């Protein structure tokens, strides 16, 4: 009887594990300004190369170069820097609060601040984001009250979600921020559907769907892509590739695809990759995609190449699956430092002013935190009444729900 060689299962492994010395010198990073900028009416098949390169504006010397540069004034760039600094200060306060037992859970966007902060600046009032839990910058750049964000994290008596969402899962229709779902890929389907509704109503609003690279392996991602490809609604489909989906490196979800942006090509969508740590590049690409959607040319898929500098959440220990120095070795640098360098080189900022602004922002966050904690924290009420869990589920509460509320004493 002939013996045959057994088949094997291939399981991708990250290049570096704890104890290794990270070396990203082999990662292809195109020079800033090297990638062309097409017109917004370009056919998807004519820009396939943009799904394999990386659009960059800021070079290593802090200059803005190339066809995607020149979209922002110094004042607008300064606003962007302050936005990122505020997000980072907010993250630091809430991470500390979790360590102090004031909330059960928190998720930072450390190292990814430029993506949400720059993107939001290109939207109009009435547009709708369908975000993940790492886009707090979308809210903070729309002047949504930070104290309300803190109240939600604390699940206290002033929690806008009335204690019915996990910490960091914010929601604000007024600020174009659709309720966060822990099952990330569902946001893509809803973003496409919302954009289809906008087109059916002959409205002028666009949607933006957000997903992490790990969730592109879910069925919901592909379902959304089919509808986006077929009906061409005004939606921007964002993939934040921060290299790690909890403890799973990006090669697991990417499979044999060269890039995540390349997945859009099979659906006939214009697909671009952008340096997610380059505020100017993110702004320029988001503005281009928004203009394309508003002009009736349909969806755009954007992959933001970045790195998750912190843990996945306060429940995670990244030292168990990646080298501690991997974040420092990441070749695209820190988004806030890069924009600061750009502004200093243009004479619009200085190290002294940056130090002062940092202190002012951190002081503001401390005061806001004190205000929020007057409404209670996780272990020191007051909290939202238990009665709230029975409200807003049905237009008219059915008999069994009324009965359960009565049994609970409400």
N, C-alpha and C positions, 0 to 999 in steps of 0.2 A: 504494500500500500504506500503510495507516494505521500511524503510529508511536505506540506507547504509552509512557507514562512508565515507566522502569524501577523495579522495587520496591527498597526500601531496607531495610537491616538496622539496627536501633536498638541501639546499644551504650551502656549507662548509664555516666556519668562522675561521679566524686566532685565535690562542690561546690568543694573546695579542693585545689590541687596545690602542690608546692614553689614558694616565691616568693610565694604568695598570703597574705593576712592572714585567718586563720580567724575566722568570725563565726557563732556558734551562736544568735544572738538570735532567729532564726526557728524554732528547734526548740521545739515545744510541750512544756512541762514543767508538769504540774499542781501546784498548791500541795500542800505536805505535809498529810496528813490529809483531803484532799478526796475520796478514793476510798472507796466503801463496802466493808464487810466482810460477805460473805454467810455463811449457815450452811453447814456442810460437806456437807449433803445437797442443796444447791441443784442444779437442773437446768442443764446447760450452756447451753441456749438462753436462760436467764434472766439470764445474766451476760456476754453478748456484749460489753458495753461495757468490761469489764475487760481485754479483749485489745487495746484501742486506747488506754487511758490508761496511767498509771504509778503504781503504789502507792508512796507515800512516807510516812515517819514523821518523819524529822528535817527540821526547817525550817532556813532559812539562819541563824537565830539560835541554833541548837543545842538547840531544844526538841523533845520527842517529842509529836506531836499526832495526833489522829484515831482512828478505830476500830481501826486495826491496832497502836496503841501499847500500852504497859503489859505486854508479854509477858516482859520481862527485869528482874531486880533490878539494882541498882548493881554487886553483886559479879559477876553473870553478864556484865554489859556490860564490866566491867574484865577479866575472863578473855578476852573476845572481843578487846579491844584488845591485850592481851599476845599472843594468838595471831597476830593480824595483824602485830604488830611482829616476832615470831619468824620468820614466813614471809618477811617482807621482808628481815630480816637474813640468813637462810639463802640467799635468792636472790642477795643482794649478794656473799656469800662464794663461791658456786658460779660466778657470772658472772666474778668475778675469777680464780677457779681456771682457768676455760676460757681466759681471756685469757693466763694464764701457761703454757698448754700442758699442764695437769694432767688435762684431760679434753677430749674431742673436740667436745663439744656441750652446750648448756644452753638451757633455756627458762624465762623468768621469768613471773610472774603479776602484775607490778607494776601497781597500780591496780585489781586485781580480787580482792584478798585477802578482802574481806568476803563474797564469794559462797560460797566453799568453807568458810571458817571458821564462818560463821553457820549454813549448811545442816547441817553435820555435827553441830552441837549439838542438832539436833532428831531425830536418828536414835537407834535403840536398838542394842545389841550383837546381832549376827546379821543386821542389815540389810546390803544389799550395794550399793555404789557401782560404777558402770561409768564411770570417769572419762576425761577427756582429759588431756593433759600439762600443763594449767594449773590443776589442782586439788590441788596439793601440800598445801594447807591441810586437805584431808580427812584426810590421814595425820597431819599435825602436831598436829591437835586431838584425836586419839585416843591421843596419847602414844606413837606409833610412834617408835622410837629414831632421832633425827636422824642419828646416826653411821651407821646402816644405809642411810639415804637417800644420804648422802655416799659410802659404799662403793659403792653402785650407780652413782652418777654417775661415779666413778673407774674402775669395772669392775676393781676390785682383787681380792686373794685372799679378802676377806671380803664380796664382793658377794653379796647374797642371791639374785640372779638368775644367779649364776655366769657372768657375762660374756655371757649369751645374750640380752640386751635392750639397745637403745639407751639411753644415759644419759637420765635423768628418767622412764623407763618402769618405774615401781615396781609392786610387787604384794604384797599381804598379805591372804590369806583371813581370818586371825584378826582383822584390823582392818577387814574389810568393804570392801576395796579391790581390785577385780578388775583383772587385768593390763591395763595400758594398751596400746592398739593405735594404731599410727601412722595407720591408716585410720580416722579418728574415727567415722564413721557406723556402723561395725559394732557399736559399743558400745550403740547404741540397740536393735538387734535382740536382742542378748544380754540386755540389761536387761529387756526385755519378756518374753522367754522364761523368764528366771530368775523373774520375778514370777508368770508363769503356773504354773510348777512349784511355787512356794510355795503358790499357791491350790489347786492339785490335791492337794497333800499335806496341805491343811488346816493349814498352818503359820501363824505370826503375823508373819512377816518381810515387809518390803517392799523393793523395789529402787529405785534412782535411776539413770537414764540421763543422760549428759552429752554435749553436742555444741556445737560452735561454730556461729555463724550461717552461716558459709560452707558447712559440711557439710550444712546442711538442703537443699541443692540435689542431694544424692546420693540414689540410689534406695533405699539402706538406710533412710534417714530415713522415707520414705513407706511402705515395707514394715512398719516397726515401728509406724507410726501406724495402719495397717490392723488389725494384730493387737491393738493396744491398744484400739482402738475396738470391735472385734468381741467380744473376750473380757473386757474390763474388768479386767485384772489389777491388783494393788496396786503401781503403779509411778508415780514422779514423773519426768516427762520435762523435763529442763532444757536450755534453749538459752542459752548465754552469748554475747550480742550485744556484742562488744567493737569493733565498727565495721570491723575489718579482718581478712580471711582472707589471711594472708601479705601480698601487695601488692595484693590485690583488695578494693575497698571493698564494704560490705555491700549496696549496691544491686544488685550483680550477682546474688547468691544470693536476694535478696528478690523480685526481679522486680516485678510490679505489685501484689503484696500490700502492704497498708498497714503491717503489722507482721509480725514472725515469729510472734508469739503467735496472730495471726489464722489462720495455717495450721491450727491445731488445731481451729478452728471447723468447718471442712469435714468433719472426722472425728467431730464431735459431742463433742469433749472440752472440759471446762472449761479455759479458757486465760486466763492472767493475765500482765501485764507488771509488773515491779517495778524500782525503782531499785537497781541492783546495787552502788552505792557507799554504800548506806544499810544498815549492819549490822542495825539494828533492823527495818527493813522486810523484808530478806531472811529473817531469823529468823522473823518473824511469818507470812510467806507460806509458807515451807517447813513450818512447824509445822501450818498449816492444811491444806496438801496431804497431809502425812503422816497427819494425823488422818482425813482423807477416805478415804485408801487403806486404813487399818487398819479403818475402819468398814464397808468393803465397797462404797464408792461409786465405786471405780475410779480410773483415772489422772487426773492433772492435768498440763497443759503450762504451764511457766513460762518466760518470756523475761526474762532479766536484762539491763537496759540499762546498759552500762558502757563503758569505753574502755581499749584496750590501750596503756598508757603507754610501754612499752618496745618493743623490736624483737620481731618474731615469734619469732626465735631468734637464737642467736649467729651464724648464717649469713646474717642479714638486715640490710639497711641501710634503715631506714624513711625516711631523708631523701631517698631516691630517688623516693618516691611520695606523701609527704604533708609539709605544712609542719612545721618543727621546733617551732613554737609551738602546734600543734594540741592537744597534750595539755594544755597550760596553759589553753587556752581552753575546754576541755570543761566544760559547765555543771554537772555533777553532782559536781564536786570530788573530793577525795582521801578514800577511805573511812576510813583511820586518823585523819586530821585531824578529820573530822566527828565520829567517835565520841569522840575526845579532847575536843573542844569541848563535847559533850553532858555528859560526865562531869565536866569542870571546872565547868560551869555548875550542876551538881547538888551540887557540893561534895565529890564522891567522888574527885577527882583534882586535880593541879596541874601547872603547867609544870615545876616543880622535880622532882617525882616522876616525871614523864614522861622528863625528861632522864636521871635516874638509872636508870630502868628500861631505857631505850634502851642506855645504856652497859653495863649488866649483861647484857642479852640479846646484844649484840654480842660481849662478852667470852666468854660461854658458847659462841657459835658459833665463835669463834677456837679455843677449847680443843677443841671437838668436831672441828673440821677437823684439828687436829694429831693427834688420836687416830685419825681415819680414814686419814690419810696414812701412819701407821705400817704400814698394811696394803697400801700401794702406791698409785700413781697411774697414769695412762695410760702414761707413758714411764719410770716408775721402779717396777718390780715390787715385790713379787711379784704375779703374776696367777693367776687360776683356771687349773687344768690344762686343756690342750686336750682331755684325755680326757672332760671334762664335756660337750662338745658331743654325745657319743655316748650320754649317759645320759638316761633319762626320756623318750625319744622313743617307744619301744614298751615294753610290759610285758616282753616277751622280745625281745632284739635279734635281728633276722633275720640270715641268713648274710652278706648283702652288707655290712651295717653292721659286723658283727664283723670282716669282712675289711678294711674301710676303716680301722677302729680299729687293727688290727694293722699295716697299711701306714704308719700315722702314728706307729707305735712305742709304742702303748698297748694 
